[in-house]
Amino acid sequence: MRLQAMTDDAVAAAIGGRIQALRLKKNISQEEVAKEAGISRQTLLNLLHGKCTLVNLIAVLRVLSELERVS
């Protein structure tokens, strides 16, 4: 994926899609991820569609044990 060639919204949506794939791979429900991250399920859904704050993204990655992907 060539991130430089993508719009900001497209990059955000791609990141959300990757997080969704990680969640499914780990077989963790949306409700569980949201609860453990301290966010609402709607906030998680927004994140999965590329609309979120950096703090919420970090919280979800931490729940999925994938925070190291940021580096």
C-alpha positions in Angstrom: 0.0 0.0 0.0 1.4 3.4 -1.0 0.3 5.6 1.8 1.9 8.8 0.2 -0.4 8.4 -2.8 -3.6 8.1 -0.6 -5.7 10.9 0.8 -5.7 11.4 4.6 -9.2 9.9 4.8 -8.2 6.9 2.8 -5.2 6.3 5.1 -7.4 6.6 8.1 -9.9 4.1 6.7 -7.2 1.7 5.8 -5.8 1.8 9.4 -9.4 1.2 10.7 -9.7 -1.8 8.3 -6.4 -3.2 9.6 -7.5 -2.8 13.2 -10.8 -4.6 12.4 -8.8 -7.5 10.8 -6.6 -7.7 13.9 -9.7 -7.8 16.1 -11.3 -10.5 14.1 -8.0 -12.5 13.9 -7.8 -12.4 17.7 -11.5 -13.3 18.0 -12.3 -10.4 20.3 -15.8 -8.9 20.2 -16.3 -5.2 19.5 -17.9 -4.8 22.9 -14.9 -6.4 24.7 -12.4 -4.2 22.9 -14.5 -1.1 23.6 -14.9 -1.9 27.2 -11.3 -2.7 27.8 -10.2 0.4 25.9 -12.5 2.6 28.0 -14.5 3.8 25.0 -18.0 3.3 23.7 -18.8 0.7 21.0 -19.8 3.7 18.8 -16.4 5.3 19.3 -14.8 1.9 18.3 -17.0 1.8 15.2 -15.9 5.3 14.3 -12.3 4.3 14.7 -12.8 1.3 12.4 -14.2 3.7 9.8 -11.2 6.1 10.1 -12.7 8.6 12.5 -11.0 8.7 15.9 -8.6 10.5 18.1 -5.0 9.3 18.5 -5.6 8.5 22.2 -8.5 6.2 21.3 -6.4 4.5 18.6 -3.6 3.9 21.1 -6.1 2.5 23.7 -7.5 0.0 21.1 -4.1 -1.1 19.9 -3.1 -1.6 23.5 -6.1 -3.9 24.1 -5.3 -5.9 21.0 -1.6 -6.2 22.2 -0.5 -4.4 18.9 0.8 -1.1 20.2 4.3 -1.9 18.9 2.9 -1.6 15.4 3.0 2.1 15.8 6.8 2.1 15.9 
